[in-house]
């Protein structure tokens, strides 16, 4: 169960974050922004998804991006090593 927002120490979390994770987040945000520039603004209940995950050799190229619902994007079985998706999306 996630920690309630009132009990999270956001400053400590930010201080622990590695440069690699910061860059990965920037890349994801840039991919969404590029998709929105090309296709228009998306509602908040939609996610820009990578057809082939970056962790498996995918890229942020527009041809590797698609829009799916937030519910669908967050509903994968993530019981694999390191919380990775198990099975097909």
Beta strands, then each sheet from edge to edge (+ up, - down):
strand 1: 46-50
strand 2: 65-69
sheet 1: 1+ 2-
end
